[in-house]
Amino acid sequence: MSRLPAIENPRRKPYPSDLSDAEWLILKPLLPTPNGFGHPVEVDLREILNAIFYVQRTGCQ
């Protein structure tokens, strides 16, 4: 059972700080891949990076 909240609208409006497809293709091989141990990955790493870049660009108001 996932502890993640259900998203009513999984398609959100992109922010200017979001990764483009070309940027994602460059960064994706640099991220760790699951090795079969521990919990399965339940989050989208691209969305995590988008959130980090959003905070980095806008600051923490």
Kinemage of the C-alpha trace (Angstrom):
@kinemage 1
@onewidth
@group {chain A} dominant
@subgroup {mainchain}
@vectorlist {calphas} color= white
{ca met a 1} P 0.000 0.000 0.000
{ca ser a 2} L 1.428 3.345 -1.010
{ca arg a 3} L 1.629 6.206 1.459
{ca leu a 4} L 1.705 8.699 -1.384
{ca pro a 5} L -1.368 10.915 -1.726
{ca ala a 6} L -3.635 10.384 -4.679
{ca ile a 7} L -3.278 13.130 -7.252
{ca glu a 8} L -6.546 14.281 -8.729
{ca asn a 9} L -4.949 15.794 -11.821
{ca pro a 10} L -1.612 14.124 -12.561
{ca arg a 11} L -1.077 16.456 -15.519
{ca arg a 12} L 0.094 19.748 -14.127
{ca lys a 13} L 1.055 22.960 -15.835
{ca pro a 14} L 4.842 23.019 -16.345
{ca tyr a 15} L 6.915 25.658 -14.571
{ca pro a 16} L 9.729 27.575 -16.311
{ca ser a 17} L 12.224 25.815 -14.043
{ca asp a 18} L 11.115 22.312 -15.142
{ca leu a 19} L 13.581 20.108 -16.970
{ca ser a 20} L 13.180 19.919 -20.728
{ca asp a 21} L 13.251 16.512 -22.398
{ca ala a 22} L 16.806 17.165 -23.641
{ca glu a 23} L 17.996 18.123 -20.143
{ca trp a 24} L 16.320 15.055 -18.662
{ca leu a 25} L 18.078 12.762 -21.155
{ca ile a 26} L 21.417 14.184 -20.003
{ca leu a 27} L 20.699 13.861 -16.271
{ca lys a 28} L 18.856 10.509 -16.249
{ca pro a 29} L 21.976 8.293 -16.665
{ca leu a 30} L 23.661 10.120 -13.757
{ca leu a 31} L 20.940 9.174 -11.254
{ca pro a 32} L 21.198 5.969 -9.209
{ca thr a 33} L 19.242 2.993 -10.502
{ca pro a 34} L 17.402 0.535 -8.258
{ca asn a 35} L 19.580 -2.479 -7.480
{ca gly a 36} L 16.844 -4.831 -6.267
{ca phe a 37} L 17.315 -4.219 -2.550
{ca gly a 38} L 15.074 -2.145 -0.309
{ca his a 39} L 11.773 -0.537 -1.188
{ca pro a 40} L 10.820 -0.176 -4.837
{ca val a 41} L 11.021 3.350 -6.218
{ca glu a 42} L 7.562 4.920 -5.988
{ca val a 43} L 8.402 8.492 -6.948
{ca asp a 44} L 9.246 10.088 -10.261
{ca leu a 45} L 12.858 11.289 -10.017
{ca arg a 46} L 12.216 13.862 -12.732
{ca glu a 47} L 9.524 15.468 -10.578
{ca ile a 48} L 11.873 15.466 -7.576
{ca leu a 49} L 14.507 17.286 -9.636
{ca asn a 50} L 11.852 19.704 -10.934
{ca ala a 51} L 10.935 20.539 -7.338
{ca ile a 52} L 14.587 21.060 -6.357
{ca phe a 53} L 15.175 23.339 -9.347
{ca tyr a 54} L 11.981 25.269 -8.588
{ca val a 55} L 13.093 26.024 -5.035
{ca gln a 56} L 16.614 26.817 -6.217
{ca arg a 57} L 15.282 29.256 -8.824
{ca thr a 58} L 12.560 30.963 -6.800
{ca gly a 59} L 14.071 30.736 -3.328
{ca cys a 60} L 12.204 29.777 -0.219
{ca gln a 61} L 9.805 32.656 0.307
